[in-house]
Every structure is written in C-alpha cells, then in structure tokens.
Amino acid sequence: MLPELMTAMAAAADHIRKWPGKTVQLLHHNDADGLTAGAILIRAFERAGFAVERYCLEKPYPVVLEKVFKQTDRLIVFADFAGRIAPLISDLNQSRNLVVILDHHKAAPVEDDRILNLNPELYGLAGDRDVSASTTAYLFAYAFDPSNADLAPLAVIGAVGDGFYVNGVLAGPNRMVALEAERQGTLEIMPNRNGEKYVYHSPGGALACELFSTYLDTLGAAGYYRNGPEVGIRAVLVGLDPKTERMLDGLKALQDELFDKEAERLLNGGLQETEHIQWFHVENRFEPMGVKMIGVFCEKFKDRLPFSPGKFVAGFQTIPANIPGFGKIPMDQVKISMRVSAALRRKIRSGQAPGLDTLLPVATGCIGGFADACHSLAAATTIGVGKEAALIQAMETMLSDYFANRLEDASQ
C-alpha cells in the first residue's frame, strides 16, 4: 500500500541522485492529470538542479518509443502512461537508460533494475479511484525532497480532472494531498450537496479545480497541435493570463463547432451498432484538434441520444502522422476511445459487466494493436487503419461469452 510505495519512491529518488546525468527527458500525457503531473515533475527536478526536456504525448506510441530508446545513458521519466507497457520498455531499453514510470493505470511488473515502475496499482492502490497521475507525481516529488510539499494543490487539480470522486469527495492519497494543500492555505475544501468543491488559490487568484481542469483539458487536447500543452503547463505553474484566456475561448469555440457537427451526423444515421456496442468513426473531422478529442466527445455524449444506456460507446479517430517534438512519423493508425453510460458504470462497479481495462486491451491485443493507460470506465487503444470492424467483433465475441457465462453461473 502507500507506505511501500513511498519506500520504493525514496529508493528511486536516491537512484536518480546518483545517476551521472543531470538532464531529465520527461514524457507526459496531455490531459489535466498529465499536464499537472508534468508541471509537478518539472518544478521538482528543476529545484534539484536537473535540466528538463519535456515532450507531451497523446499516447506512448510504439514508433515514438523506438526513437526514444535509441538513446543511451539518459534519465527518462514517463508520467500518466506507460505502466502497462513496462515490459515493452524494458525490451526496447536494453539497460541503456534509467527509466522511471509514474503512472496510475493498470500496470505490469517488470524485473529490470533500470526500469523503476512506481505505479500505485502495483502497490495495492486503485489507480482509477484513489490516486491520480498528478498525485503519483506529487508523492514522488515529496519523496525526492519534502520541500516539494507546496506542489500539493497542483496534484488536486489533476485528481479532480480525472473525476476521482467517491461519494462526491476525493479519496485515498488524493484526499490526503488535498488536506495537505488545505493545511498550507493553497486549497479550500467547500462542502456542497454533491460532496465537496475544491478551490485552488492560484498565483492569479482563486479558481475552482474543476473549472481549471477543464481549461487544461482544452489546452492539452483541443490545442495539442497549437502549443496548447506548453501553455497549459505554464498556466499550472504561474497562473492564467489574458492571452491564455483568449486561446481557451478560441479552442472552446472550435471544439463546440466540430462536436455539434458530429453529433448531428450521428443523429442522422452515422452510428453503427452491434448487440453490446455502439460505435462511430470521425476519421479526420476533428482536425486540427488532437486525437484525445474522440474520448472527450464520447464522455460528453455517452448519456445522450442517440446512444443507448445499455451499450458500450466506442469512437474512432485517425491519428495524424505528426507528433509534436518528434516531427513526421509514419503512423497508419487509428485511436479508439470507449466510455460507458451511468447504467453500465454501475454494472461494471458491481461486477455485472466487464471493465474497459480488460475488454478493450485484450481485444486490441487479439488484432495486433497497442494498449496502454486504460481504466475500467474509460479506455483507449490504437490499431491499424482498416481493423476497426475486426476490433468491434473481437469485443463483441468477448462480451457475448462473458454474459453467457454469467447466465450459466446464475442458473446453476
């Protein structure tokens, strides 16, 4: 549990201090949780005298990892992804670099002293309930140097952004960090009828964490190809400014326009259905926004028509062959994002339906795709162009078998 995780983090921090290089290559996700995790790590490493080379990724694509691990003698840190692919990273790395993974999704252990997988899931914590990537990054920063305790409110923003509430309040390590920020006077915890509201006293003034996290999601996802992640990191560290607010207004208008057009298309027959899944493909209609937007769209519309509350929601988006910081990279891939309705959410939580963290990665593996960073209620993977129908069929087969087995068990 948490004490064991903190012990492992302290050991990793000691390993890093002894590493001969003083430059960190940081790769982090582009949502609110990933951006706040990135900001926390930037501040912590820079305070310790390290230079930071930062790269924001929508997914740790294998073609990108192959480029990263052609390097040698580097200190490489992953935040908010890569926990599940630690064995792949170990194979690519071949002990050439020191790698630290600060993720909170489903994780795979690996026996490799050059791969430090500090994922709370490996220590008995629930990565889709109790601990966000931002809180994981904060705990590591604190283990590195307790003076980094002042970064606690940044972790709360990420936890709120990932929606990690239990009965309307943050729980587990997320709550522990929120209480620390409250004690410092940088966070206000306000009870309300739904649980609690968290207000960050930022350098620019008081701002609700929920609102701030939506700003970061917009900058990181809708603005991914427009330097949005860099702007988001700056907003986390020094606060919002008028230029950032104007950028947010423009990105929000673009998002609303493209989402409204796609919603109308789905209402007019653009949705395909199988027995358990309803799915659609936006192709490149969300450009110039990033591919995280397919998940944002699914999340926004999953409980609305034309979606049925009894079926899984799946959306596909074509991945551009250009990754900021890495340039032109041949992809020929599509991303699938999945979400569940409120009704299915309850069934998954009670064990009456399979979680997306099992369903989607297993089916993706069956057709040779790439899976990482999946939660039980929200998940995304990548597959080759043209394999969309095969993936849906693989999941449909798994779901039919799952529910048939449950029915058989109930009749015995």
N, C-alpha and C positions, 0 to 999 in steps of 0.2 A: 504494500500500500504506500501511502505518502512518505513515511519515514525511509523506506527502502529506496524509493525514487530519489529523494533528496540526497541520500548517501551516494547513489550512483551519479547524480549530477555533480556532487562535490568532487568525486573521483575524476569525472570528465573534465571539470574545471582545472584540476591540478594537472591533468594530462596536457591540456591546452597551454597552460602557463609554461610548461616545459618544452613545448613544440618550438623548433628553431625559427620558424617563420612568424612574422608579425603582421601578416595580411590575411584577412578572412574573406573568403568568397561565399557570400550569403545568397541563397536562392529561396524565395518565399512565394506564397500564394498571393492572389490579387483581390481577395475579398476583405471585408473589415477585419476578420480574425487574422488573416495572413498579413495584412498591412500593419496592424498593431503589433503582431509578433515580430515583424521585421523591424519596426521602429524601436521596440524594446531592445532587440539584439544589437542594432546599430549603436544605440546610446551606450549599452553596457560594454560592448567591445571597444568603442572609441574611448570611453573613460579609462579602459585598461591599457590604452596605448596601441591598439591594433588599428590598422587601416582596413576599411571595409569596401569591398567590391560587391555591389548589390545587383541582383537580377530578379525580376518579378516574372513568374511563370503562371500560366493558367493550369498547366499540368506538367509534371516532370516527364515530358515525352521521352521515350527511349532514344530517339535520334538526337535530342539535346543532351541527354546523359552521356551518350557516346562521345560527344565533343568535350563535355566537361571532364570526363575521366581519361582523356588522352594526356592530361596534365600530370605532373609529378611533384611531390613534396609540397602540396598545398593543404591548407586548412579549409575544408568545405563544410558549410552548415546548411541544412535544409530545415525550413520552418513551415508547418501546416501541410505538409505532404511527405511522402517517401517512406513512412513507417512500414507499409505493407511490402515495399519493394527492396527492403534492406538486403535480402539475399542477391537480388539482381545487381544492386550497387556494389556489393562485395565482389561479385564476379567481374564487374567492369573495372573496379578499382585495382584489384590485384595487389593490395597493400601499398600502393604508390602514394596515397594521400591519407590524411587523417580526416574522417568524416563524422560529423555529429548530426543526428536526426532528432528534431524537436517537433514531433507530430502528435496528433491525438486521435487519428482514425484507427481502424483495425490494423494491427501490426503483426509482423512476422519476425521472430527472433533470429539472430544470426551469430554464429561463433566466429568472431573476427575481431581481434583487438584494435584494428584500425577503423572499425565501424561501431560507433557509440550510439546505439538506438535507444534514446531516452524517452520512449513513448510511454505515457502513463498507462495505456492499455496493457502493457507488458508487466505492470506492477499492480494489477487488480483494480484500477480505476476505470470508470466508464467515460470513454472519450466522446460520447455523444450525449452526455448529461452533466457530468461533474467537472470536467476540465477541458477548456478550450486550448487552441494552439497558443493564443496570447498568454494565457495563464501558465502553460508549459514553458514558454519563453521567459516569463517573469520568474518562475521558480528557478530556472537555470541561471538567470541574471543574478538573482539573490544568492544562489549557491556560489556564484563566481565572486560576488562581493556584496555583503549585506547593505552597503550604502545605496545599492540599486533598489532598495525598498520604495523609493519615491516614484518608481515606474508602475506601481500597483494600479493606479486609475486607468492606465493605458490597457492593462490586461482586462479590466472590467468592460471596456468598450468592445473588445473583441468577443468576449463571452456573451455579451448582450447581442452583438451582431449575429452570432451563431444561434441565438434563440435558446440558450441553455437554461431554461427555467424548469423548476419543479414546483408545481402549485403556485406559479407566478413569481417565484423568487430564485435567485442563483443558489446553487447547492455545492457541497463538497469544497474542493480547493478554490473554485470560482468564488464562492461566498467568503471563504477565508481571506482571499485577496481583496474582495470588496470591503470587508470590515477593516482591513489594514488601511486601505485608502480613506475610508471614513475617519479612522482614528487620526490620520495625518491632516485631515481637513480638506483634502482634494476631491472628495466624493461625498455627495449627500444621498442617503438612502431614505426614500419617502414612501411610507405605506400607502397603498391605494386599494380599491375594491378588487383588483385583479391579483394583488400580491405586493409588489414593490416597484417603484420607479427609481432609476439611478441617474443622478445628475453630476456631471463632471465639471469641476471648477477649473476650466482650462485657462491657458495664458490669455485667451481672448475673451474670457467671461464664462458664465455658467451655461452649460449646454447638456441637454438630456442625452444620455449614452445611446438610447435607441435612435434618436434623430442623427446623431453624429455617425453612428454605424451605417445608416442608410446613405449618408453622404460618401462615406468611404467605399461602400459597395458600388456606388455610381461611378466614382472616380476610377476605381480599380478595374471595373468590368466594362461599363459603357465607354470609359475613357482609356481603355487598355492600350489602344494604338495611337493615343493622343497625349502621351506622357502623364496620364492620369495617376498611375501608381506613385510616381515621384511626387506629384502634387499632394496625394493622399498622405504619404509618409511625412512630408513637411507639415501638413495640417495637424497630424498627430503630435509632432514634436514641438511645434511653435504656435499652433493655432490657425484658425481660418482667417483669411484676409479677403478684401473685396474682389480681387482678381480670381481667387478660388471660387467664391460665391457665384461670380458670373459664369465661370466654366461649368459649375454644377447646374446652373439654370439651363445652359445650352445642351448639356448632356441629358438632362431630365426631359427636355422638350423632344430631343431626338428619340430617346427611349420610348416615350409615350406615343409618338407618331408611328414608330415601327411596330410596337406592341399592338396598337389599335388595329393596324392593317392586318397583322397576323391573326388576331382574334376574330376579325370579320371573315377572314379566309376559312378559319376552322368552322365557324358557324354556317358557312356556305358549302360544307361538304369536304373540307380539307382534312378531316380527322379520320384515321383508319382504326379499326377495332378488331380484336380477337376476343376469345372468351373472357380473358382476365386482364387484358392490356388495351389501352387506347393510346395511339401514337401518331406523330406527325413529323414532318421534316421541313425546316425553314431554309435549308440549303445555304445560300449566302445572303438571304434577305435581311439579316440583322447587321450586315456590314454598314459602317465601319466600326461597329461595336465588337467587343471580344466575344469569344465563344462561351464564357461564363453566363452570357445573357440568356442562353437557352434554359439554364437552370433557374434563373431569375424569372423568366416567363412562366415556366412550369409552376414555380412556387406561387406566383401571383394569381394564376388562373385555375389551380388544381381543384378548388372547391366551387367553381363556377361552371355554367353551361358553356360549351356542350359536353363537358366532362361528366362521366358517371361516377358517383361516390364509391361504387363498389369495385372499380377497376384501377389498376396502376396507371400512372401517367408517365409517358416517355416522349421526349422530344430530341430530335437530331439536328445538328448544325455542322456545316462543313468547316474544317479548320484551315485557315489561311496558311500559305506556305511562307510565312514571315513571322519570326519570333523576335520581339524587341530585345536587343542586346546580343542576339545571335545571327541576325540577318536572315537571308533567304535559306530556307531549309525544305527539302522535298518532303511533303507530308503525305498526301493522298489518303487522308484520314478524316473521319467524322467523329464528333463527340456526341454521346448520348447522355442526357441528364434525366433522372427519374425522381418523381415525387409521389406522395400518397395523400389521399384525402383525409379529413378528420376521422371518418369512419374506419378507413383502413389503418390509420395510425393507432387507433385503439386496439384493433385486432392484432397488429404486429406487437404492440406492447404486452398483450395478454397471451402471446404465443399461438394465436389462431390463424396467423398468416406469416409467411417468411419475411424477414427483413431484407431491405435492399442491399445491405452489406454482404449478404450471402448470395441472393438471387442474381444480381447484376454481375458481380465479379466472376462467379462460376460460369455463367452463361457466356460472358465475354471470353473467358479462357477457352471455352469449347470451340470458338471460331477463330482463335489465334489473335484476339485483341489484347489491349493493355488495360490493367485495372490497378488503381491506387486511390487512396483517400475517399473511402466510401463509409457512410453512416447507415444505420438501419432505416431511417426515414427519408434520407436524401443521398443520392449516389450518382456518380458519373464515371464513365469509362470511355475509351476510344477504340475504334475498329476501322478496318479498311473500307474505303468507299465501295459501295455495292453490296456490303454484307449486312445491311440494315434489316432486311426481311429475315435473314438467317438468324440474327440475334433475337429478334422478336419470337421466332419459332422455338429457339432454344429455351428462352424463358417460359414460353407457353407450355412446353413439354414439362419443364421443372415444376411449374405451378399446378398443372393437371395431376402430376404424380403426387405432389405434396398434399393437395386437398383430397385425392382419392385415398391416400394412406391415412389421413385424419379420419375420414369417413369410416374406413375399415376398422381403425382402432376404436372408434366410438361404438361400433356395432358389436364388438366382442365383449 
